[in-house]
Structures are given as C-alpha cells and as structure tokens.
Amino acid sequence: MTADNKFSATGRRKEAVARVSIVPGKGIFTINGKPYEDYLMRETLVNHAKAPLVLMELEGKLDIECRTRGGGIAGQAGAVRLAISRAILAMDEDNRKTLRGSGFLTRDSRMVERKKYGQPKARKRFQYSKR
C-alpha cells in the first residue's frame, strides 16, 4: 500500500495497453483525459470496462485515471477492465476470489492470426478457377 492510497496497474488486450491509477474519491473516471462514456462511445464497451467496479460495488467511490494506447476501442475497453481489476486487487487482496470467479483477472490472450503469403487474408483463399 502506497503512502497516498494510490494504486496502479496495467492491463492488455489484443494490441491495446492500459495503465490505470485509482484513488478513493468521488467517482471521476477518465480515459486519456476524456470521460469514459465519451471515449468508449458504445454502451456495451462502457459496461465492459466498468464491470469490475459494479461487481465490487465501488462505482462512484473511486477516482480512476486511465492512459491507454494501441489497438481499437474494443481492445482498449478490455485492457481497461483488466487494469481496473488488478488495481482493485492491489487495493485489497481479499477481492481476489470474487474477481477471479467472475473472470476479471484472466488476460484474454486471443490475438489476430497473421496473414499467410499467397492468400488475401489469414484463412481466406483466392477464388479457384477450373477453366
């Protein structure tokens, strides 16, 4: 535990990386300097990113500042979710069982499959012509 009750963590998803700092406060949640609803835009992504806060009933009790880069907004939302979960865990180790049970501490390792030579995409083939 740090002197000023500030907890930090990093989360990753696809090519996105998120660094989160949480401090007990009024519930201000920003991503790259913007309110999280404005940054993530879609309601599904907003709900995905704040799911650990809702589960632990910490929504409105923590100030969260997040810096994220790389990937798209869906990957960034997943990275933010993992980082918030890890920061909550750093704040209180007793939260591990609840967070682990809901799958919030598991890093989603799925990545885009690479494109193969002689093909237009990873699995798509060029059209076969018999004649």
KOLFI-264339 format. One record per atom (N, C-alpha, C): y, z, x; residue in three letters. Coordinates in steps of 0.05 Angstrom, whole numbers, padded with zeros to 5 digits, always signed. Layout:
N
YZXALA;...
This chain:
131
-00024+00000+00017MET;+00000+00000+00000MET;+00025+00000+00018MET;+00043-00018+00012THR;+00068-00020+00028THR;+00088+00000+00019THR;+00108+00004+00035ALA;+00129+00025+00030ALA;+00145+00019+00005ALA;+00151-00006+00000ASP;+00168-00013-00023ASP;+00153-00023-00047ASP;+00126-00017-00049ASN;+00110-00025-00072ASN;+00109-00054-00077ASN;+00111-00070-00056LYS;+00110-00100-00058LYS;+00082-00108-00049LYS;+00069-00124-00066PHE;+00042-00133-00059PHE;+00042-00164-00059PHE;+00029-00175-00038SER;+00029-00204-00035SER;+00000-00214-00034SER;-00003-00239-00041ALA;-00030-00252-00040ALA;-00027-00282-00040ALA;-00048-00296-00032THR;-00048-00325-00031THR;-00071-00335-00048THR;-00066-00357-00062GLY;-00087-00369-00078GLY;-00088-00399-00073GLY;-00111-00411-00075ARG;-00114-00440-00071ARG;-00130-00453-00093ARG;-00124-00478-00099ARG;-00140-00493-00119ARG;-00134-00522-00113ARG;-00155-00539-00110LYS;-00153-00567-00102LYS;-00136-00568-00077LYS;-00113-00583-00077GLU;-00096-00584-00053GLU;-00072-00565-00055GLU;-00071-00549-00076ALA;-00048-00532-00081ALA;-00052-00504-00068ALA;-00030-00493-00058VAL;-00030-00466-00046VAL;-00007-00451-00059VAL;-00013-00426-00067ALA;+00008-00409-00080ALA;+00009-00383-00065ALA;+00034-00374-00059ARG;+00039-00348-00047ARG;+00054-00331-00068ARG;+00043-00308-00074VAL;+00054-00291-00095VAL;+00062-00264-00084VAL;+00085-00254-00093SER;+00094-00227-00088SER;+00098-00213-00115SER;+00086-00190-00119ILE;+00091-00175-00143ILE;+00102-00148-00137ILE;+00121-00139-00154VAL;+00135-00114-00152VAL;+00136-00102-00180VAL;+00132-00076-00184PRO;+00136-00064-00210PRO;+00165-00070-00219PRO;+00168-00079-00244GLY;+00195-00086-00254GLY;+00196-00093-00283GLY;+00214-00112-00290LYS;+00219-00118-00318LYS;+00203-00142-00329LYS;+00187-00155-00313GLY;+00171-00177-00323GLY;+00183-00205-00316GLY;+00200-00207-00296ILE;+00211-00232-00288ILE;+00189-00247-00272ILE;+00183-00272-00281PHE;+00161-00288-00268PHE;+00173-00315-00261PHE;+00176-00320-00235THR;+00187-00346-00227THR;+00167-00360-00208THR;+00167-00387-00211ILE;+00152-00404-00193ILE;+00171-00423-00180ILE;+00173-00423-00154ASN;+00192-00440-00139ASN;+00220-00438-00150ASN;+00229-00414-00157GLY;+00256-00409-00165GLY;+00262-00415-00195GLY;+00242-00425-00209LYS;+00245-00431-00238LYS;+00229-00412-00255LYS;+00237-00407-00280PRO;+00220-00391-00297PRO;+00193-00406-00300PRO;+00171-00390-00301TYR;+00144-00402-00301TYR;+00139-00421-00324TYR;+00151-00417-00348GLU;+00147-00435-00371GLU;+00160-00462-00365GLU;+00183-00462-00351ASP;+00197-00487-00345ASP;+00182-00502-00323ASP;+00170-00488-00304TYR;+00157-00501-00282TYR;+00130-00513-00290TYR;+00114-00498-00305LEU;+00087-00507-00312LEU;+00087-00526-00336LEU;+00108-00524-00353MET;+00113-00542-00376MET;+00092-00541-00398MET;+00067-00544-00393ARG;+00046-00544-00414ARG;+00037-00516-00420ARG;+00034-00510-00446GLU;+00026-00484-00455GLU;-00001-00475-00444GLU;-00019-00494-00442THR;-00046-00488-00431THR;-00044-00478-00402THR;-00027-00491-00386LEU;-00023-00483-00358LEU;-00009-00456-00356LEU;+00010-00451-00374VAL;+00024-00425-00374VAL;+00004-00403-00380VAL;-00013-00407-00401ASN;-00033-00387-00408ASN;-00053-00383-00385ASN;-00060-00405-00372HIS;-00080-00404-00350HIS;-00068-00387-00327HIS;-00043-00391-00320ALA;-00031-00377-00297ALA;-00027-00347-00303ALA;-00020-00340-00328LYS;-00014-00312-00333LYS;-00038-00297-00345LYS;-00061-00310-00346ALA;-00085-00297-00357ALA;-00092-00270-00344ALA;-00090-00267-00317PRO;-00097-00240-00305PRO;-00078-00218-00315PRO;-00052-00226-00319LEU;-00033-00206-00329LEU;-00039-00197-00357LEU;-00047-00216-00374VAL;-00055-00210-00402VAL;-00080-00192-00402VAL;-00100-00199-00386LEU;-00124-00184-00384LEU;-00120-00155-00376LEU;-00103-00151-00356MET;-00098-00124-00345MET;-00075-00110-00360MET;-00064-00122-00381GLU;-00042-00111-00396GLU;-00018-00104-00379GLU;-00011-00122-00361LEU;+00011-00118-00342LEU;+00034-00137-00348LEU;+00031-00153-00369GLU;+00052-00172-00377GLU;+00078-00157-00384GLU;+00100-00164-00371GLY;+00125-00151-00376GLY;+00130-00126-00359GLY;+00110-00118-00342LYS;+00112-00094-00326LYS;+00116-00100-00296LYS;+00111-00126-00288LEU;+00113-00134-00260LEU;+00133-00157-00257LEU;+00148-00156-00235ASP;+00165-00179-00227ASP;+00148-00195-00208ASP;+00145-00221-00214ILE;+00128-00238-00198ILE;+00145-00261-00187ILE;+00144-00264-00161GLU;+00157-00287-00148GLU;+00136-00303-00134GLU;+00135-00329-00141CYS;+00114-00346-00131CYS;+00125-00371-00117CYS;+00115-00378-00094ARG;+00122-00402-00080ARG;+00096-00419-00079ARG;+00098-00443-00089THR;+00074-00460-00090THR;+00080-00488-00079THR;+00060-00500-00067ARG;+00064-00527-00056ARG;+00037-00542-00056ARG;+00039-00568-00055GLY;+00015-00585-00054GLY;+00002-00589-00081GLY;-00012-00611-00084GLY;-00027-00617-00108GLY;-00009-00622-00132GLY;-00020-00621-00156GLY;-00005-00625-00180GLY;-00001-00598-00194GLY;+00011-00599-00218ILE;+00017-00574-00231ILE;-00008-00560-00242ILE;-00029-00575-00248ALA;-00054-00562-00257ALA;-00067-00546-00234ALA;-00068-00558-00211GLY;-00078-00544-00187GLY;-00061-00521-00180GLY;-00035-00524-00182GLN;-00017-00502-00176GLN;-00020-00479-00195GLN;-00024-00485-00220ALA;-00029-00463-00240ALA;-00054-00448-00233ALA;-00075-00461-00225GLY;-00099-00448-00216GLY;-00095-00431-00191GLY;-00079-00442-00173ALA;-00073-00427-00148ALA;-00057-00402-00154ALA;-00038-00404-00173VAL;-00021-00381-00181VAL;-00039-00360-00194VAL;-00057-00368-00211ARG;-00075-00349-00224ARG;-00092-00334-00204ARG;-00103-00347-00184LEU;-00119-00333-00164LEU;-00101-00315-00147LEU;-00078-00324-00140ALA;-00060-00307-00124ALA;-00051-00282-00139ALA;-00044-00285-00165ILE;-00037-00262-00181ILE;-00060-00242-00183ILE;-00084-00253-00187SER;-00108-00235-00189SER;-00112-00220-00163SER;-00108-00233-00141ARG;-00112-00220-00115ARG;-00090-00199-00110ARG;-00066-00205-00118ALA;-00044-00186-00115ALA;-00048-00161-00133ALA;-00058-00165-00157ILE;-00064-00142-00175ILE;-00086-00125-00162ILE;-00105-00138-00150LEU;-00127-00124-00136LEU;-00116-00108-00113LEU;-00097-00120-00098ALA;-00085-00105-00075ALA;-00069-00081-00085ALA;-00058-00083-00109MET;-00043-00062-00121MET;-00061-00038-00128MET;-00084-00044-00140ASP;-00103-00023-00148ASP;-00131-00034-00146ASP;-00147-00023-00128GLU;-00174-00033-00123GLU;-00193-00028-00147GLU;-00185-00010-00165ASP;-00201-00004-00189ASP;-00203-00027-00208ASP;-00185-00047-00205ASN;-00184-00070-00223ASN;-00205-00091-00216ASN;-00219-00087-00194ARG;-00238-00108-00184ARG;-00259-00115-00205ARG;-00271-00096-00217LYS;-00294-00101-00235LYS;-00284-00118-00259LYS;-00261-00111-00270THR;-00250-00126-00293THR;-00243-00154-00286THR;-00229-00158-00263LEU;-00221-00184-00254LEU;-00245-00201-00246LEU;-00264-00190-00233ARG;-00288-00204-00224ARG;-00304-00213-00248ARG;-00307-00195-00268GLY;-00322-00201-00292GLY;-00310-00224-00308GLY;-00284-00228-00307SER;-00271-00250-00321SER;-00269-00275-00304SER;-00279-00273-00279GLY;-00279-00297-00262GLY;-00252-00303-00248GLY;-00234-00284-00248PHE;-00207-00289-00236PHE;-00206-00287-00206PHE;-00227-00275-00194LEU;-00227-00272-00165LEU;-00243-00294-00151LEU;-00254-00312-00166THR;-00271-00334-00155THR;-00253-00358-00149THR;-00254-00368-00125ARG;-00238-00391-00117ARG;-00253-00416-00127ARG;-00240-00432-00143ASP;-00253-00457-00154ASP;-00253-00477-00131ASP;-00277-00482-00120SER;-00279-00499-00096SER;-00282-00528-00101SER;-00280-00537-00127ARG;-00283-00565-00133ARG;-00259-00581-00121ARG;-00266-00603-00106MET;-00246-00620-00094MET;-00251-00648-00103MET;-00231-00665-00099VAL;-00233-00694-00106VAL;-00253-00706-00086VAL;-00271-00722-00096GLU;-00291-00736-00079GLU;-00276-00759-00065GLU;-00283-00763-00040ARG;-00270-00784-00025ARG;-00277-00812-00034ARG;-00259-00830-00030LYS;-00264-00859-00036LYS;-00282-00870-00015LYS;-00302-00886-00024LYS;-00320-00899-00005LYS;-00312-00928+00001LYS;-00317-00937+00025TYR;-00310-00965+00031TYR;-00326-00984+00015TYR;-00315-01007+00009GLY;-00329-01028-00006GLY;-00330-01022-00036GLY;-00315-01001-00045GLN;-00313-00994-00073GLN;-00284-00989-00080GLN;-00276-00993-00105PRO;-00249-00988-00113PRO;-00241-00958-00114PRO;-00261-00941-00121LYS;-00257-00912-00122LYS;-00281-00897-00111LYS;-00283-00871-00115ALA;-00305-00856-00104ALA;-00333-00865-00115ALA;-00335-00870-00141ARG;-00361-00878-00153ARG;-00360-00905-00166ARG;-00336-00914-00174LYS;-00334-00940-00187LYS;-00341-00963-00169LYS;-00355-00983-00180ARG;-00363-01006-00164ARG;-00348-01030-00173ARG;-00345-01050-00156PHE;-00334-01075-00164PHE;-00353-01089-00183PHE;-00342-01105-00202GLN;-00358-01118-00222GLN;-00378-01137-00209GLN;-00403-01135-00218TYR;-00425-01152-00207TYR;-00425-01179-00222TYR;-00425-01200-00206SER;-00426-01227-00219SER;-00452-01241-00209SER;-00469-01247-00228LYS;-00494-01260-00221LYS;-00489-01290-00214LYS;-00471-01303-00228ARG;-00465-01331-00222ARG;-00436-01334-00215ARG;
